[in-house]
Amino acid sequence: MFPIHDDNPTLRTPVLTMLLIGLNAAAWFGLQGAGTEPALVASICSFGVVPAELMTNVEPQTIRLGPELTCRIGEGSHWYTLLSSMFMHGGWLHLIGNMWFLWIFGNNVEDSMGRLRFLLFYLLSGLGAAFAQLLIDPASTIPMVGASGAIGGVMGAYVVLYPRVGVTLLVFLGFFVTTVRVPAYLMLGYWFLLQLLGGLPQLGGVAGGVAFWAHVGGFVSGALLVFVFRKREFVEQHRRALQRLAFDRQRGR
């Protein structure tokens, strides 16, 4: 399932959402060489979070990320990577998927908070995501990158604010492709369940390439932080706009 759009009107230009998308794209092209080597691996090694560096006294060592791709770790606790890793990605699909989800859900969450509040909310959700993964797998030597945790926070906030708003999904059933419209709580709840199930093997010490617990931690962080960062008058404006939209649709039938 892949979200195409939601039925939630945007009342203000989502400047911060667009800025965050722009910053991620700039990092991809400017620091990561648009996914080409050696820039991609160098950026992941330099700006990704390595849990073992922050949580343990890991010895300096070289790890292998691919057949001819290596990364040197253990030469210091680089805490700045908790922020820098939010703007790094591992490939084109990783970047495009994250930015699409940020666009679909971020504009309305920004609308409910205002721009500067949304920026702080986004960064704190990303930090919550990173710390969740650090706690679950503190000895991991695999660099962790991606905006998925922070965007998980955006999705957690969205489901708290607008649980019944319709989201249109592109659904692939083998060779058959169709669209369905479901409430946000169903789509986002399903996404959250997948992250929980995907993260269960890591609780047993099984290493994986996807930081599922960062997704879980980001979602939960966002669902909690939204009560601090939302502006009640903005949320009410949104709900009135949704009511007008629903009324207009009923009249148009």
N, C-alpha and C positions, 0 to 999 in steps of 0.2 A: 504494500500500500504506500502511495506517495501523495501527499497533499498538493492539490492544484491551487485552490484558493479557499478563503473562508467568507462567511456572510457578514463579517464584522466591518462596519464603515470606519474609515480613518478620518478623524475630525481635525487633526493638525498634521502638517508636513512632518514625516518621521525623520528629522534631520540626523539624530544620533544613530538610528538604525542604518541609514544610508552611509553615514560616516564610518561605522564599524565595518560594514561590508567593504567600503573603500580601503580601509586600513588592512583588512585581511587580504584583499586583492593586491595592494601595494607590497605587502610582505611577501606574497607568493611570487610576484614578478621581480621585485627588487632584491630580496634576500634569498629566495629559494630557487631562483633561476627558472621559474615556471615549471619546476619539476625535473630539470635537467641536472646531470652530475658534472662536477662535484658539488655544486651549490646546494642541492637538496639535502644530501647527507650532512654536509657541513652545517647547515642551518638547524637541522634536527638535533645534531650533537651539541651545538652551541646554545640553542634557545629552547630545547625541549627539557621537560622535567624528568630527571632520573631519580626515582624514589630512593635508591640505595645511597646516592650522594647526600641526600638531605636527612635521611632517617638512620643511617648506619655509618660506621667507619670503614667503608669499602676501600679496599686497596686499589691503587691506580692499575688499570688494566685496559686492554683493547677488546672490545666486543664486536661481533660480526653481525651486521644488519642485512647482509645479502652475500651472494657468492664472492663479490669483490668489493663489498662496502663495509668499512670498519669505522668504529667510533672509539675515541679515547675517553674514559670516564675515571672518576675517583680522584681528581686533582683539585678538589675544592667543593664546598657547599654553595652552589650557585642559586641563592634564593630568588634572584630576579627572574629565574625561569618560570616561577609560578605565574607571572604575568606574561612574559614573552611567549610562553608555550601556547597561550590562547590565540595567538595570531599566526601560528605555524600549522602547516598541513602536510599530509603524507602523499598526496596525489590530487589529480584534477577532480576525480569523483568525490573525494573527501571534502575538498574546498567547495565545489558547486553544491553538493548536498547540504552542507552546513549553512551556506549563505542563503540557499532557498528557504530552508526552515526558519532562519533568522528573519527573512523578509516576510514570510507568511504570518508569523506570530509576533515578531518584534515590534512592528508598527503599532499594533493595538496595545501592547504592554507599555510602550513608550507613551502612547496617548493617555494612559491611565496614571502616569507618574509625572510627566514633564521630562525635559531633556536631561538635565544634569542629574536628577534623581535616577533616571533610567541608566545612565552611564555607570554610576556608582553601584546600582543594583546588579548590573551585568557583570562588572568586575568581581564583586563579592560572590556572586553565584559561581563564577569561574574558579575562585579561590576555594569555595566550599567543595566544588567538584574535585579539585586537585587533592585537597586534604583527605577526602573520602578514599580516593585511590591510594594515597600514601599510607593510610591506616590499614587498609585491607592487604596491600602488597608492599610492605616497606623495604623488602630486600630486592625488589626488581631492579635489574640493570638496563631495562629497555626504555629508551627515551619516550616520554609521553607528550604528544602534540595534538593540537586541534581545538577548535572553538566549541566542540560538542557539549562540554560540561556547562559552559556559560549559557549556551543555547538551550540546554536542558533546563536551566533555571528560568529562562524565558517561557518555556513550555509549561513548567510547573506553575508560574504566575498566571499564565493564560487560563489554565484549567480551573484555577481558583476564581478568577475574575469573570470568565465567560464560559462556564461549563456546557451550556446548552446551545451555543452558537454553532450553526451548521458548518461543517468542513467537507468540501468536495474532494474525494480521493480518486486517484488513478489506480485501478486494481488490475493486476496481471494474473490471469488464470490459464497457465500454459501459453498457448498461442492466442488466446482470447483476451482482449483488453477492453475494460469497461470503466465507467465511473459510478461511484456511489456517494451519497451525501449522508453523513452521520454527525451526531453531536460531538463537540470537541472533547467531552469527557471520555467518550468511547474510543476515539482515535488516540488521544494522548494517554489514556489509561492502558490501552493495548501496547503502545510504545514503551511505557514504563515497565509493564510486565515482561516484555521481551528483554529489557536491560537487566531486570532482576534474575531472570532465568539464565541469561547469558553469563552473569557474574557468579552464579553458584559454584561452578568448578574452581574459580579462583579462591573461594573460601577453603577449599581442600588442598590448596597449594599448587594447583595446576596453572602454569603460566599461559597467558594468551596474548594475542596481538591487539585486542580491543580493550580499552579501559572502561569496561561496563560499569564499574562502581563509581567512576567519575561522572558518568551519565546519571546514575542514581543519585549521587550526592548533589549534583547540580540541580536536578529536578526538585529534590526535597528542599534544598536551600532556597530556590526560587519560590516554592509554594509557601515557605515561612516568611521570607523577606518581603514578599509582596504586601503583607499587612503593615510593614513599617514604611515602605516607600510609596505605596499608592496614595493618590490624592482623592479624597472622597468626592469632591465636586467634579473632578474629571471622570471618575467612574460613573457617577450619576448622569453626567452628560452623555456618556456612551450608552448607558442603559436606556435613556430616553430615545436616543437615536435608533437603537435596536427595536424599541417598541414601535416607533414610527415606521420603520422599514417593514416590520411584520404586518402592521395595519395596512400599509400601502399594498403589500402583496396579497392580502386577503381581499381587498377591494378590487384588485386587478383580476381576480379569478372569475 
